[in-house]
Amino acid sequence: MPINRKTSRLLNSPYVAWAVIFIIVPLFMVFYYGFTDDSGSFTFDNVAAIASPEHMHSLLLAVALSVVSTVICFILAYPLGMILARNKASNRSMIITLFILPMWMNFLLRTLAWMTLLENKGVINGVLDFLHLPGINIINTPAAIVIGMVYNFLPFMILPIYNSLSSIDDSVIFAARDLGADSKQTFFKVTLPLTVPGIISGVTMVFIPALTTFAISTMLGGSKILLIGNVIEQEFTLSYDWNLGSGLSIVLMVFIIINIVVSSISDKKGEES
């Protein structure tokens, strides 16, 4: 039975209300505060504040750590995705479940577990001390933040890459082999290009949350390493400067939009090729 226009609008109304309340209104508030001062007058000062040395340092550090985390996630996820795609269905489901299982736990609890592992008197150093090996001082460093990012966001890289690899027809690989391509040529000329959409999706799903995170850097960085997410969070919760916090958030939105646009263009080129 076809749905008429009036019924369609009625069914869509909950989603429209959700979008207005939780997307449009918050975005309007961010842009309003970001482009006004305390008196409500229009200004670009809040957005231009990103150019200050401390804010620029936090932004560049966040971008650098996000890129490093994304690269590490890709290096770990692609071989694992190939193993999963070639494995038996029963074993494949079990391994995927093992990687998804930690995601059922609260994000903060997972990060807190890494604090317990990495702190100077934590589990890892306790084991090293028991074995009479030198300890590691990794907590409150960029390395600890990268470890937290990789651990929390790795499944977001694995799943899209695995989906792309598993969708490749075996006949395509066999055809490449029949035409004389060796394993290396088959991978770089056939397998890798066909998985570009999955790689782009994984990169986007890892890079964006890594760039905007503040909980991981607060807990594993000991509030000593401020990323741009920490700066924005502190402007809202400590300084109560919503104007500056919103202005910096707008800059961060621009970075995210650029990443999405570049990913979308690359994805289209990958599908056309």
C-alpha positions as CSV (number, residue, x, y, z in Angstrom):
1,M,0.0,0.0,0.0
2,P,1.6,3.3,-1.1
3,I,2.2,5.9,1.6
4,N,0.8,9.3,0.8
5,R,2.6,12.6,1.4
6,K,0.8,13.5,4.6
7,T,1.5,10.1,6.2
8,S,5.1,10.3,5.0
9,R,5.5,13.7,6.7
10,L,4.0,12.4,9.9
11,L,6.4,9.4,10.0
12,N,9.3,11.7,9.3
13,S,8.4,14.2,12.0
14,P,10.2,12.4,14.9
15,Y,13.5,12.3,12.9
16,V,13.1,16.0,11.9
17,A,12.4,16.9,15.6
18,W,15.5,14.9,16.6
19,A,17.7,16.7,14.0
20,V,16.4,20.1,15.0
21,I,16.9,19.6,18.8
22,F,20.2,17.7,18.8
23,I,21.9,18.9,15.6
24,I,20.7,22.2,14.3
25,V,20.1,24.0,17.6
26,P,23.5,23.0,19.1
27,L,25.3,24.0,15.9
28,F,23.4,27.3,15.9
29,M,24.5,27.9,19.5
30,V,28.1,27.1,18.7
31,F,28.2,29.5,15.8
32,Y,26.4,32.2,17.7
33,Y,28.8,32.1,20.6
34,G,31.8,31.5,18.3
35,F,31.2,34.7,16.4
36,T,30.1,37.0,19.3
37,D,31.8,38.4,22.3
38,D,30.4,38.8,25.9
39,S,28.2,41.7,24.9
40,G,26.7,39.8,22.0
41,S,28.6,41.9,19.3
42,F,29.8,40.2,16.2
43,T,33.6,39.3,16.2
44,F,36.1,37.1,14.6
45,D,38.4,37.1,17.6
46,N,37.3,33.8,19.0
47,V,38.1,32.0,15.8
48,A,41.3,33.9,15.2
49,A,42.4,32.8,18.7
50,I,43.5,29.5,17.2
51,A,46.6,31.5,15.8
52,S,47.9,32.1,19.3
53,P,51.0,30.0,20.1
54,E,49.5,27.8,22.8
55,H,46.3,27.1,20.8
56,M,48.2,26.4,17.6
57,H,50.6,24.1,19.5
58,S,47.6,22.1,20.9
59,L,46.0,21.9,17.4
60,L,49.2,20.7,15.7
61,L,50.0,18.3,18.4
62,A,46.4,16.9,18.2
63,V,46.8,16.5,14.4
64,A,50.2,14.9,14.7
65,L,49.1,12.3,17.3
66,S,45.9,11.6,15.3
67,V,47.9,11.0,12.1
68,V,50.3,8.7,14.0
69,S,47.4,6.8,15.6
70,T,45.6,6.4,12.3
71,V,48.7,5.1,10.6
72,I,49.4,2.6,13.3
73,C,45.7,1.5,13.2
74,F,46.0,0.9,9.5
75,I,49.3,-1.0,9.8
76,L,47.7,-3.3,12.4
77,A,44.2,-3.5,10.8
78,Y,45.0,-4.4,7.2
79,P,47.0,-7.7,7.8
80,L,44.3,-8.7,10.3
81,G,41.6,-7.9,7.9
82,M,43.3,-10.1,5.3
83,I,43.6,-12.9,7.8
84,L,39.9,-12.6,8.8
85,A,38.8,-12.6,5.1
86,R,40.7,-15.8,4.4
87,N,39.7,-17.6,7.6
88,K,36.9,-20.0,8.0
89,A,33.5,-18.5,8.8
90,S,33.3,-20.0,12.3
91,N,36.8,-18.8,13.3
92,R,36.2,-15.5,11.6
93,S,33.1,-14.7,13.7
94,M,34.9,-15.6,16.9
95,I,37.9,-13.4,16.2
96,I,35.7,-10.4,15.2
97,T,33.8,-10.9,18.4
98,L,37.0,-10.8,20.4
99,F,37.9,-7.4,18.8
100,I,34.4,-6.0,19.2
101,L,34.0,-7.3,22.8
102,P,36.0,-4.5,24.5
103,M,33.7,-1.9,22.7
104,W,30.8,-3.1,24.9
105,M,32.7,-1.7,27.9
106,N,32.4,1.9,28.8
107,F,35.0,4.1,27.0
108,L,36.3,5.7,30.2
109,L,36.7,2.3,31.9
110,R,38.8,1.0,28.9
111,T,41.0,4.1,29.2
112,L,41.2,3.7,33.0
113,A,42.4,0.2,32.5
114,W,45.3,1.5,30.4
115,M,46.2,3.9,33.2
116,T,46.5,1.0,35.6
117,L,48.7,-0.8,33.1
118,L,51.0,2.0,32.2
119,E,51.4,4.0,35.4
120,N,54.9,4.0,37.0
121,K,53.7,1.5,39.7
122,G,51.3,-0.2,37.4
123,V,50.8,-3.8,36.2
124,I,53.4,-3.6,33.4
125,N,56.2,-2.1,35.6
126,G,55.2,-4.6,38.4
127,V,55.8,-7.5,36.0
128,L,59.1,-6.0,34.7
129,D,60.3,-5.5,38.3
130,F,59.4,-9.1,39.2
131,L,61.5,-10.2,36.2
132,H,64.3,-7.9,37.3
133,L,64.0,-5.8,34.1
134,P,64.1,-2.0,33.8
135,G,60.8,-0.3,34.1
136,I,59.1,2.0,31.6
137,N,58.1,5.6,32.2
138,I,55.4,6.0,29.5
139,I,52.4,7.4,31.4
140,N,51.8,11.1,30.9
141,T,53.6,11.1,27.5
142,P,52.4,11.4,23.9
143,A,53.2,7.7,23.5
144,A,50.6,6.8,26.2
145,I,48.0,8.9,24.4
146,V,48.8,7.2,21.1
147,I,48.4,3.8,22.8
148,G,45.0,4.8,24.1
149,M,43.9,6.1,20.8
150,V,45.0,3.0,18.9
151,Y,43.4,0.7,21.5
152,N,40.0,2.5,21.5
153,F,39.8,3.2,17.7
154,L,41.4,0.2,16.2
155,P,38.1,-1.7,15.7
156,F,36.8,1.3,13.6
157,M,39.7,0.6,11.2
158,I,39.4,-3.2,11.2
159,L,35.8,-3.6,10.3
160,P,35.6,-1.4,7.1
161,I,38.8,-2.9,5.8
162,Y,37.6,-6.4,6.5
163,N,34.3,-5.7,4.8
164,S,36.1,-4.5,1.7
165,L,38.5,-7.5,1.6
166,S,35.7,-10.0,2.2
167,S,33.7,-8.5,-0.7
168,I,36.5,-9.2,-3.2
169,D,35.5,-12.1,-5.5
170,D,38.1,-14.9,-5.4
171,S,37.7,-15.1,-9.2
172,V,39.3,-11.7,-9.5
173,I,42.4,-12.9,-7.6
174,F,42.5,-16.1,-9.6
175,A,42.3,-14.1,-12.9
176,A,45.2,-12.0,-11.9
177,R,47.3,-15.1,-11.1
178,D,46.3,-16.7,-14.4
179,L,47.5,-13.6,-16.2
180,G,50.9,-14.0,-14.7
181,A,50.8,-11.7,-11.7
182,D,52.7,-12.8,-8.6
183,S,51.6,-12.3,-5.0
184,K,53.1,-8.9,-4.7
185,Q,51.7,-7.6,-8.0
186,T,48.3,-9.1,-7.2
187,F,48.2,-7.3,-3.9
188,F,49.3,-3.8,-5.2
189,K,47.4,-4.0,-8.5
190,V,44.2,-5.7,-7.5
191,T,43.6,-6.2,-3.8
192,L,44.8,-2.8,-2.5
193,P,42.9,-0.7,-5.1
194,L,39.7,-2.6,-4.5
195,T,39.9,-2.0,-0.7
196,V,40.5,1.8,-1.1
197,P,36.9,2.6,0.0
198,G,37.2,0.6,3.1
199,I,40.6,2.2,3.9
200,I,39.2,5.7,3.5
201,S,36.2,4.8,5.7
202,G,38.6,3.4,8.4
203,V,40.9,6.4,8.2
204,T,37.9,8.8,8.6
205,M,36.4,6.8,11.5
206,V,39.8,6.8,13.3
207,F,41.2,10.2,12.5
208,I,38.1,12.3,13.4
209,P,37.5,10.9,17.0
210,A,41.3,10.9,17.6
211,L,41.5,14.6,16.6
212,T,38.6,15.6,18.8
213,T,39.3,13.4,21.9
214,F,40.0,15.0,25.2
215,A,39.3,12.1,27.7
216,I,42.2,9.9,26.5
217,S,44.7,12.8,26.6
218,T,43.4,13.8,30.1
219,M,43.7,10.4,31.6
220,L,46.8,9.0,29.9
221,G,48.5,12.4,29.5
222,G,47.8,13.4,33.1
223,S,46.5,16.8,32.0
224,K,50.1,17.7,31.2
225,I,49.7,17.3,27.4
226,L,46.9,19.5,26.1
227,L,45.4,18.7,22.8
228,I,42.9,21.0,21.1
229,G,40.1,18.9,22.5
230,N,41.4,19.5,26.0
231,V,41.7,23.3,25.4
232,I,38.1,23.5,24.2
233,E,36.8,21.3,27.0
234,Q,38.6,23.5,29.6
235,E,37.2,26.7,28.1
236,F,33.7,25.4,28.6
237,T,34.1,23.6,32.0
238,L,36.9,25.6,33.8
239,S,37.1,29.1,32.3
240,Y,33.4,29.2,31.4
241,D,34.4,31.1,28.2
242,W,31.8,29.7,25.9
243,N,32.7,32.3,23.2
244,L,36.3,31.2,22.9
245,G,35.4,27.5,23.3
246,S,32.9,27.8,20.5
247,G,35.3,29.7,18.3
248,L,38.0,27.0,18.7
249,S,35.3,24.4,18.1
250,I,34.4,26.0,14.7
251,V,38.1,25.7,13.7
252,L,38.0,22.1,14.6
253,M,34.9,21.6,12.6
254,V,36.6,23.0,9.6
255,F,39.4,20.4,9.9
256,I,36.8,17.7,10.2
257,I,34.9,18.9,7.1
258,I,38.1,19.1,5.1
259,N,38.9,15.5,6.1
260,I,35.4,14.3,5.1
261,V,35.5,16.2,1.8
262,V,39.0,14.8,0.9
263,S,37.8,11.3,1.9
264,S,34.7,11.6,-0.2
265,I,36.6,12.7,-3.2
266,S,39.2,9.9,-2.8
267,D,36.4,7.4,-2.3
268,K,34.7,8.4,-5.6
269,K,38.0,8.2,-7.4
270,G,38.6,4.8,-6.0
271,E,35.2,3.6,-7.1
272,E,35.7,5.0,-10.6
273,S,39.0,3.3,-11.0
